[in-house]
């Protein structure tokens, strides 16, 4: 009986701790404008007042996705901003930025692609692809 209670308590503590880091962890707020090169990721925030060309990412990255994707989808080696290829229409092998999470990644055939009225966008993961399909105007200038 005591062993069952101890195991149940430990399991509950593990679930609560994991939930905290997923939903309220340190990356939950607004995305940073840049991450030090030692971490290999650059996230650039475009001001809401900026005029964005039709079809280009707005720079209004989803903070919930930015934290998650930064550690699972992003490139780990340093890069220069001039090496990025703008979306839509990015070819395989190019370095680009996800319009939803803001992480920088290398385009390959395994990455999800979403076609909307302004073109085909390559996303870093399925979660970002789902969000772009649901609210394209939030992430891309229509």
N, CA, C and O atoms as a DFTB+ gen file, in Angstrom:
568 C
 N C O
     1  1       0.818      -1.197       0.000
     2  2       0.000       0.000       0.000
     3  2       0.868       1.270       0.000
     4  3       0.648       2.176      -0.804
     5  1       1.852       1.325       0.905
     6  2       2.722       2.500       0.985
     7  2       3.548       2.629      -0.290
     8  3       3.788       3.738      -0.768
     9  1       3.978       1.507      -0.835
    10  2       4.754       1.530      -2.074
    11  2       3.915       2.081      -3.232
    12  3       4.430       2.844      -4.049
    13  1       2.654       1.714      -3.316
    14  2       1.753       2.201      -4.360
    15  2       1.575       3.706      -4.242
    16  3       1.574       4.409      -5.252
    17  1       1.427       4.205      -3.034
    18  2       1.265       5.648      -2.809
    19  2       2.542       6.386      -3.211
    20  3       2.472       7.450      -3.827
    21  1       3.698       5.837      -2.871
    22  2       4.969       6.480      -3.205
    23  2       5.172       6.536      -4.721
    24  3       5.603       7.560      -5.251
    25  1       4.864       5.449      -5.412
    26  2       5.011       5.411      -6.860
    27  2       4.034       6.388      -7.516
    28  3       4.402       7.097      -8.452
    29  1       2.794       6.428      -7.030
    30  2       1.789       7.342      -7.570
    31  2       2.193       8.793      -7.369
    32  3       2.018       9.618      -8.266
    33  1       2.735       9.110      -6.196
    34  2       3.178      10.462      -5.892
    35  2       4.353      10.863      -6.795
    36  3       4.379      11.976      -7.321
    37  1       5.313       9.967      -6.971
    38  2       6.463      10.257      -7.831
    39  2       6.019      10.463      -9.279
    40  3       6.517      11.364      -9.954
    41  1       5.096       9.643      -9.759
    42  2       4.584       9.788     -11.115
    43  2       3.851      11.113     -11.293
    44  3       4.030      11.787     -12.308
    45  1       3.035      11.490     -10.327
    46  2       2.309      12.766     -10.391
    47  2       3.286      13.941     -10.405
    48  3       3.091      14.900     -11.151
    49  1       4.340      13.870      -9.582
    50  2       5.340      14.944      -9.547
    51  2       6.061      15.056     -10.882
    52  3       6.340      16.163     -11.342
    53  1       6.362      13.935     -11.505
    54  2       7.018      13.937     -12.808
    55  2       6.125      14.552     -13.879
    56  3       6.604      15.317     -14.716
    57  1       4.862      14.236     -13.865
    58  2       3.914      14.793     -14.834
    59  2       3.762      16.291     -14.641
    60  3       3.764      17.040     -15.618
    61  1       3.632      16.739     -13.408
    62  2       3.478      18.167     -13.130
    63  2       4.730      18.935     -13.553
    64  3       4.626      20.011     -14.143
    65  1       5.905      18.393     -13.259
    66  2       7.151      19.046     -13.639
    67  2       7.281      19.140     -15.157
    68  3       7.640      20.192     -15.686
    69  1       6.993      18.057     -15.852
    70  2       7.056      18.060     -17.313
    71  2       6.080      19.043     -17.919
    72  3       6.419      19.759     -18.862
    73  1       4.869      19.083     -17.385
    74  2       3.852      20.006     -17.878
    75  2       4.295      21.451     -17.681
    76  3       4.080      22.294     -18.551
    77  1       4.905      21.732     -16.548
    78  2       5.390      23.089     -16.284
    79  2       6.395      23.516     -17.347
    80  3       6.288      24.612     -17.897
    81  1       7.381      22.649     -17.643
    82  2       8.411      23.028     -18.602
    83  2       7.879      23.140     -20.025
    84  3       8.411      23.918     -20.817
    85  1       6.856      22.389     -20.362
    86  2       6.289      22.477     -21.701
    87  2       5.458      23.747     -21.856
    88  3       5.586      24.446     -22.861
    89  1       4.611      24.055     -20.877
    90  2       3.670      25.162     -21.035
    91  2       4.072      26.455     -20.352
    92  3       3.601      27.517     -20.758
    93  1       4.912      26.417     -19.347
    94  2       5.254      27.647     -18.634
    95  2       6.752      27.802     -18.439
    96  3       7.195      28.567     -17.582
    97  1       7.525      27.086     -19.223
    98  2       8.971      27.131     -19.104
    99  2       9.548      28.470     -19.498
   100  3       8.797      29.391     -19.822
   101  1      10.842      28.601     -19.481
   102  2      11.503      29.878     -19.723
   103  2      11.305      30.456     -21.113
   104  3      11.493      31.661     -21.283
   105  1      10.934      29.662     -22.125
   106  2      10.758      30.148     -23.498
   107  2       9.302      30.471     -23.811
   108  3       8.972      30.684     -24.978
   109  1       8.429      30.514     -22.827
   110  2       6.996      30.689     -23.052
   111  2       6.620      32.086     -23.516
   112  3       5.633      32.234     -24.236
   113  1       7.357      33.108     -23.139
   114  2       7.004      34.493     -23.466
   115  2       7.270      34.835     -24.917
   116  3       7.340      33.954     -25.774
   117  1       7.415      36.104     -25.182
   118  2       7.692      36.565     -26.543
   119  2       9.037      36.013     -26.999
   120  3       9.960      35.888     -26.194
   121  1       9.156      35.682     -28.279
   122  2      10.415      35.137     -28.762
   123  2      11.535      36.163     -28.681
   124  3      11.309      37.366     -28.818
   125  1      12.745      35.666     -28.457
   126  2      13.898      36.555     -28.408
   127  2      14.208      37.045     -29.815
   128  3      13.870      36.384     -30.797
   129  1      14.852      38.208     -29.911
   130  2      15.215      38.697     -31.235
   131  2      16.377      37.907     -31.799
   132  3      16.502      37.772     -33.017
   133  1      17.227      37.384     -30.936
   134  2      18.285      36.510     -31.418
   135  2      18.780      35.641     -30.276
   136  3      18.651      35.996     -29.104
   137  1      19.339      34.513     -30.631
   138  2      19.919      33.585     -29.680
   139  2      21.416      33.609     -29.941
   140  3      21.835      33.648     -31.098
   141  1      22.219      33.587     -28.909
   142  2      23.664      33.661     -29.138
   143  2      24.133      32.612     -30.139
   144  3      23.600      31.503     -30.152
   145  1      25.130      32.937     -30.987
   146  2      25.618      31.995     -31.995
   147  2      26.062      30.668     -31.420
   148  3      26.072      29.662     -32.129
   149  1      26.432      30.644     -30.138
   150  2      26.850      29.378     -29.537
   151  2      25.725      28.365     -29.564
   152  3      25.978      27.161     -29.564
   153  1      24.474      28.835     -29.588
   154  2      23.344      27.928     -29.674
   155  2      22.950      27.686     -31.125
   156  3      22.164      26.777     -31.394
   157  1      23.467      28.469     -32.070
   158  2      23.274      28.222     -33.483
   159  2      21.924      28.594     -34.063
   160  3      21.604      28.163     -35.170
   161  1      21.120      29.378     -33.360
   162  2      19.792      29.722     -33.857
   163  2      19.610      31.226     -33.807
   164  3      19.997      31.868     -32.832
   165  1      19.021      31.794     -34.854
   166  2      18.709      33.215     -34.863
   167  2      17.224      33.362     -35.137
   168  3      16.710      32.821     -36.116
   169  1      16.537      34.091     -34.275
   170  2      15.121      34.373     -34.459
   171  2      15.005      35.877     -34.595
   172  3      15.433      36.611     -33.704
   173  1      14.441      36.344     -35.680
   174  2      14.345      37.780     -35.920
   175  2      12.883      38.194     -35.875
   176  3      12.051      37.614     -36.573
   177  1      12.568      39.181     -35.067
   178  2      11.212      39.690     -34.933
   179  2      11.070      40.922     -35.807
   180  3      11.835      41.877     -35.673
   181  1      10.083      40.902     -36.712
   182  2       9.795      42.054     -37.558
   183  2       8.723      42.881     -36.854
   184  3       7.703      42.320     -36.454
   185  1       8.910      44.190     -36.685
   186  2       7.910      45.001     -35.991
   187  2       6.540      44.886     -36.651
   188  3       6.442      44.778     -37.874
   189  1       5.486      44.911     -35.843
   190  2       4.120      44.778     -36.352
   191  2       3.759      45.913     -37.305
   192  3       2.884      45.754     -38.155
   193  1       4.430      47.062     -37.168
   194  2       4.118      48.212     -38.015
   195  2       4.813      48.144     -39.371
   196  3       4.526      48.948     -40.258
   197  1       5.721      47.192     -39.535
   198  2       6.466      47.097     -40.801
   199  2       5.546      46.633     -41.926
   200  3       4.659      45.806     -41.718
   201  1       5.770      47.171     -43.102
   202  2       5.023      46.741     -44.282
   203  2       5.744      45.518     -44.835
   204  3       6.935      45.573     -45.139
   205  1       5.019      44.425     -44.960
   206  2       5.621      43.182     -45.405
   207  2       5.087      42.852     -46.794
   208  3       3.885      42.929     -47.045
   209  1       5.988      42.489     -47.681
   210  2       5.616      42.132     -49.050
   211  2       4.666      40.937     -49.032
   212  3       4.815      40.030     -48.213
   213  1       3.696      40.944     -49.933
   214  2       2.708      39.867     -50.007
   215  2       3.408      38.525     -50.159
   216  3       4.293      38.362     -50.999
   217  1       2.998      37.571     -49.337
   218  2       3.555      36.231     -49.393
   219  2       4.760      36.014     -48.492
   220  3       5.173      34.873     -48.282
   221  1       5.330      37.084     -47.957
   222  2       6.500      36.946     -47.097
   223  2       6.058      36.712     -45.654
   224  3       5.000      37.187     -45.241
   225  1       6.868      35.983     -44.889
   226  2       6.556      35.788     -43.475
   227  2       6.457      37.126     -42.751
   228  3       7.234      38.043     -43.019
   229  1       5.508      37.233     -41.840
   230  2       5.282      38.466     -41.091
   231  2       6.299      38.668     -39.970
   232  3       6.540      39.799     -39.549
   233  1       6.888      37.596     -39.493
   234  2       7.792      37.707     -38.356
   235  2       7.060      37.645     -37.040
   236  3       7.657      37.851     -35.983
   237  1       5.762      37.359     -37.092
   238  2       4.958      37.199     -35.876
   239  2       5.016      35.736     -35.486
   240  3       4.050      34.998     -35.682
   241  1       6.149      35.309     -34.933
   242  2       6.356      33.908     -34.628
   243  2       5.557      33.486     -33.399
   244  3       5.328      34.282     -32.488
   245  1       5.139      32.230     -33.389
   246  2       4.366      31.668     -32.290
   247  2       5.319      31.310     -31.152
   248  3       6.148      30.414     -31.314
   249  1       5.226      31.981     -30.013
   250  2       6.170      31.723     -28.923
   251  2       6.128      30.280     -28.424
   252  3       7.161      29.735     -28.035
   253  1       4.968      29.663     -28.429
   254  2       4.869      28.277     -27.965
   255  2       5.651      27.344     -28.881
   256  3       6.297      26.410     -28.407
   257  1       5.599      27.588     -30.188
   258  2       6.318      26.740     -31.135
   259  2       7.801      27.096     -31.173
   260  3       8.638      26.218     -31.386
   261  1       8.138      28.357     -30.973
   262  2       9.536      28.785     -31.046
   263  2      10.412      28.044     -30.048
   264  3      11.510      27.601     -30.384
   265  1       9.926      27.913     -28.826
   266  2      10.704      27.222     -27.793
   267  2      10.878      25.756     -28.091
   268  3      11.971      25.215     -27.921
   269  1       9.825      25.103     -28.531
   270  2       9.870      23.673     -28.818
   271  2      10.749      23.404     -30.031
   272  3      11.635      22.552     -29.976
   273  1      10.514      24.116     -31.118
   274  2      11.224      23.863     -32.373
   275  2      12.693      24.248     -32.302
   276  3      13.518      23.673     -33.012
   277  1      13.024      25.201     -31.465
   278  2      14.415      25.631     -31.357
   279  2      15.309      24.457     -30.995
   280  3      16.450      24.392     -31.451
   281  1      14.823      23.541     -30.196
   282  2      15.644      22.432     -29.732
   283  2      15.472      21.164     -30.558
   284  3      16.289      20.250     -30.447
   285  1      14.433      21.083     -31.379
   286  2      14.225      19.855     -32.139
   287  2      14.366      20.031     -33.642
   288  3      14.726      19.073     -34.326
   289  1      14.101      21.193     -34.177
   290  2      14.075      21.390     -35.635
   291  2      15.206      22.247     -36.162
   292  3      15.576      22.121     -37.329
   293  1      15.759      23.102     -35.348
   294  2      16.684      24.140     -35.823
   295  2      18.076      23.600     -36.135
   296  3      18.491      22.564     -35.617
   297  1      18.783      24.328     -36.995
   298  2      20.183      23.989     -37.285
   299  2      21.021      24.249     -36.046
   300  3      20.729      25.155     -35.265
   301  1      22.051      23.459     -35.876
   302  2      22.894      23.640     -34.695
   303  2      24.190      24.377     -35.016
   304  3      24.840      24.901     -34.112
   305  1      24.575      24.426     -36.299
   306  2      25.808      25.127     -36.647
   307  2      25.521      26.610     -36.894
   308  3      24.423      26.973     -37.316
   309  1      26.509      27.458     -36.629
   310  2      26.332      28.896     -36.852
   311  2      26.094      29.208     -38.334
   312  3      26.541      28.466     -39.209
   313  1      25.399      30.294     -38.606
   314  2      25.129      30.735     -39.971
   315  2      25.029      32.243     -39.974
   316  3      24.897      32.876     -38.927
   317  1      25.094      32.813     -41.169
   318  2      24.930      34.256     -41.309
   319  2      23.573      34.527     -41.927
   320  3      23.092      33.740     -42.742
   321  1      22.962      35.617     -41.552
   322  2      21.628      35.956     -42.033
   323  2      21.569      36.061     -43.562
   324  3      20.527      35.783     -44.156
   325  1      22.654      36.452     -44.191
   326  2      22.686      36.568     -45.657
   327  2      22.574      35.205     -46.340
   328  3      22.266      35.133     -47.529
   329  1      22.823      34.117     -45.591
   330  2      22.739      32.768     -46.149
   331  2      21.311      32.226     -46.184
   332  3      21.072      31.163     -46.756
   333  1      20.357      32.943     -45.578
   334  2      18.967      32.483     -45.539
   335  2      18.273      32.728     -46.876
   336  3      18.498      33.752     -47.520
   337  1      17.431      31.785     -47.287
   338  2      16.613      31.921     -48.485
   339  2      15.194      32.223     -48.041
   340  3      14.628      31.494     -47.228
   341  1      14.614      33.296     -48.571
   342  2      13.265      33.697     -48.179
   343  2      12.213      32.758     -48.753
   344  3      12.379      32.205     -49.840
   345  1      11.138      32.589     -48.010
   346  2      10.004      31.788     -48.466
   347  2       9.020      32.712     -49.161
   348  3       9.076      33.915     -48.908
   349  1       8.127      32.243     -50.015
   350  2       7.879      30.860     -50.436
   351  2       8.820      30.422     -51.555
   352  3       9.588      31.214     -52.103
   353  1       8.730      29.128     -51.873
   354  2       9.498      28.571     -52.976
   355  2      10.942      28.295     -52.669
   356  3      11.810      28.589     -53.491
   357  1      11.232      27.736     -51.509
   358  2      12.606      27.448     -51.115
   359  2      13.006      26.065     -51.645
   360  3      12.265      25.101     -51.450
   361  1      14.156      25.947     -52.309
   362  2      14.590      24.642     -52.824
   363  2      15.219      23.773     -51.733
   364  3      15.673      24.285     -50.709
   365  1      15.242      22.458     -51.958
   366  2      15.906      21.536     -51.035
   367  2      17.373      21.917     -50.889
   368  3      18.017      22.330     -51.854
   369  1      17.891      21.774     -49.679
   370  2      19.285      22.090     -49.403
   371  2      19.517      23.521     -48.962
   372  3      20.598      23.852     -48.476
   373  1      18.511      24.379     -49.125
   374  2      18.658      25.790     -48.733
   375  2      18.416      25.952     -47.232
   376  3      17.746      25.136     -46.599
   377  1      18.969      27.006     -46.695
   378  2      18.767      27.377     -45.302
   379  2      17.650      28.406     -45.283
   380  3      17.743      29.427     -45.964
   381  1      16.591      28.158     -44.514
   382  2      15.468      29.090     -44.464
   383  2      14.934      29.194     -43.044
   384  3      15.384      28.490     -42.140
   385  1      13.969      30.084     -42.869
   386  2      13.376      30.314     -41.556
   387  2      11.911      29.909     -41.598
   388  3      11.183      30.279     -42.519
   389  1      11.481      29.147     -40.599
   390  2      10.089      28.719     -40.506
   391  2       9.215      29.942     -40.240
   392  3       9.497      30.695     -39.307
   393  1       8.157      30.163     -41.035
   394  2       7.307      31.333     -40.815
   395  2       6.473      31.242     -39.545
   396  3       5.931      32.253     -39.098
   397  1       6.355      30.061     -38.953
   398  2       5.546      29.897     -37.738
   399  2       6.407      29.990     -36.486
   400  3       6.116      30.798     -35.604
   401  1       7.460      29.182     -36.387
   402  2       8.267      29.158     -35.164
   403  2       9.440      30.123     -35.207
   404  3       9.932      30.542     -34.160
   405  1       9.895      30.482     -36.399
   406  2      11.031      31.386     -36.529
   407  2      12.380      30.703     -36.502
   408  3      13.404      31.368     -36.652
   409  1      12.412      29.372     -36.313
   410  2      13.707      28.697     -36.282
   411  2      14.267      28.575     -37.692
   412  3      13.524      28.558     -38.673
   413  1      15.575      28.491     -37.773
   414  2      16.265      28.346     -39.050
   415  2      16.602      26.873     -39.224
   416  3      17.100      26.227     -38.302
   417  1      16.326      26.343     -40.425
   418  2      16.563      24.927     -40.685
   419  2      16.971      24.719     -42.130
   420  3      16.815      25.613     -42.962
   421  1      17.496      23.536     -42.427
   422  2      17.880      23.174     -43.788
   423  2      16.695      22.447     -44.414
   424  3      16.166      21.500     -43.831
   425  1      16.282      22.882     -45.588
   426  2      15.144      22.294     -46.291
   427  2      15.551      20.942     -46.869
   428  3      16.593      20.817     -47.512
   429  1      14.718      19.938     -46.632
   430  2      14.910      18.633     -47.248
   431  2      13.546      18.037     -47.572
   432  3      12.518      18.619     -47.226
   433  1      13.530      16.905     -48.221
   434  2      12.291      16.278     -48.661
   435  2      11.395      15.795     -47.537
   436  3      10.222      15.505     -47.770
   437  1      11.920      15.703     -46.326
   438  2      11.140      15.223     -45.186
   439  2      10.336      16.337     -44.504
   440  3       9.433      16.055     -43.717
   441  1      10.653      17.563     -44.797
   442  2       9.970      18.697     -44.159
   443  2       8.569      18.850     -44.744
   444  3       8.375      18.683     -45.948
   445  1       7.586      19.171     -43.886
   446  2       6.224      19.373     -44.400
   447  2       6.135      20.646     -45.239
   448  3       6.819      21.635     -44.974
   449  1       5.292      20.598     -46.234
   450  2       5.079      21.739     -47.128
   451  2       3.596      22.083     -47.122
   452  3       2.737      21.201     -47.140
   453  1       3.315      23.378     -47.097
   454  2       1.931      23.851     -47.083
   455  2       1.765      24.843     -48.228
   456  3       2.494      25.831     -48.323
   457  1       0.799      24.563     -49.090
   458  2       0.500      25.470     -50.202
   459  2      -0.702      26.316     -49.821
   460  3      -1.776      25.794     -49.519
   461  1      -0.508      27.635     -49.838
   462  2      -1.608      28.566     -49.622
   463  2      -1.628      29.506     -50.819
   464  3      -0.840      29.330     -51.748
   465  1      -2.498      30.482     -50.816
   466  2      -2.681      31.330     -52.005
   467  2      -1.434      32.082     -52.451
   468  3      -1.329      32.448     -53.622
   469  1      -0.493      32.321     -51.554
   470  2       0.702      33.089     -51.909
   471  2       1.891      32.220     -52.296
   472  3       2.937      32.752     -52.668
   473  1       1.762      30.901     -52.218
   474  2       2.848      30.012     -52.613
   475  2       2.981      28.819     -51.690
   476  3       2.159      28.604     -50.798
   477  1       4.047      28.037     -51.923
   478  2       4.302      26.852     -51.098
   479  2       5.387      27.170     -50.075
   480  3       6.466      27.652     -50.423
   481  1       5.085      26.894     -48.816
   482  2       5.996      27.169     -47.716
   483  2       6.494      25.853     -47.139
   484  3       5.739      24.889     -47.019
   485  1       7.766      25.826     -46.786
   486  2       8.354      24.661     -46.138
   487  2       8.438      24.993     -44.655
   488  3       8.962      26.039     -44.272
   489  1       7.919      24.096     -43.826
   490  2       7.896      24.307     -42.386
   491  2       8.869      23.359     -41.704
   492  3       9.241      22.328     -42.264
   493  1       9.278      23.712     -40.497
   494  2      10.255      22.891     -39.792
   495  2       9.654      21.596     -39.262
   496  3      10.365      20.598     -39.144
   497  1       8.350      21.587     -38.938
   498  2       7.741      20.382     -38.365
   499  2       6.244      20.353     -38.661
   500  3       5.674      21.329     -39.148
   501  1       5.623      19.223     -38.359
   502  2       4.188      19.057     -38.599
   503  2       3.342      20.001     -37.739
   504  3       2.284      20.453     -38.176
   505  1       3.801      20.301     -36.521
   506  2       3.063      21.220     -35.660
   507  2       2.957      22.605     -36.278
   508  3       1.899      23.232     -36.239
   509  1       4.052      23.075     -36.846
   510  2       4.049      24.387     -37.504
   511  2       3.206      24.354     -38.779
   512  3       2.532      25.331     -39.104
   513  1       3.243      23.236     -39.497
   514  2       2.432      23.107     -40.717
   515  2       0.948      23.192     -40.381
   516  3       0.185      23.840     -41.096
   517  1       0.543      22.547     -39.310
   518  2      -0.855      22.590     -38.874
   519  2      -1.271      24.015     -38.533
   520  3      -2.359      24.452     -38.908
   521  1      -0.411      24.740     -37.822
   522  2      -0.730      26.119     -37.446
   523  2      -0.813      27.038     -38.671
   524  3      -1.666      27.925     -38.718
   525  1       0.062      26.835     -39.659
   526  2       0.014      27.664     -40.864
   527  2      -1.259      27.389     -41.654
   528  3      -1.876      28.316     -42.179
   529  1      -1.651      26.130     -41.743
   530  2      -2.902      25.800     -42.454
   531  2      -4.109      26.433     -41.763
   532  3      -5.041      26.899     -42.418
   533  1      -4.077      26.442     -40.427
   534  2      -5.207      26.954     -39.638
   535  2      -5.319      28.473     -39.718
   536  3      -6.420      28.998     -39.883
   537  1      -4.197      29.192     -39.603
   538  2      -4.193      30.659     -39.585
   539  2      -3.098      31.227     -40.481
   540  3      -2.149      31.815     -39.963
   541  1      -3.187      31.080     -41.794
   542  2      -2.098      31.556     -42.648
   543  2      -1.855      33.067     -42.545
   544  3      -0.708      33.505     -42.627
   545  1      -2.894      33.859     -42.371
   546  2      -2.738      35.306     -42.291
   547  2      -2.005      35.776     -41.062
   548  3      -1.507      36.901     -41.039
   549  1      -1.923      34.949     -40.040
   550  2      -1.201      35.313     -38.825
   551  2       0.312      35.270     -39.065
   552  3       1.059      36.045     -38.467
   553  1       0.756      34.371     -39.935
   554  2       2.186      34.154     -40.128
   555  2       2.729      34.649     -41.468
   556  3       3.926      34.908     -41.595
   557  1       1.860      34.781     -42.463
   558  2       2.274      35.173     -43.819
   559  2       1.405      36.330     -44.290
   560  3       0.192      36.329     -44.079
   561  1       2.021      37.303     -44.919
   562  2       1.262      38.447     -45.450
   563  2       0.451      37.994     -46.669
   564  3       1.011      37.614     -47.697
   565  1      -0.886      38.043     -46.530
   566  2      -1.762      37.571     -47.616
   567  2      -2.187      38.676     -48.517
   568  3      -2.923      38.443     -49.476
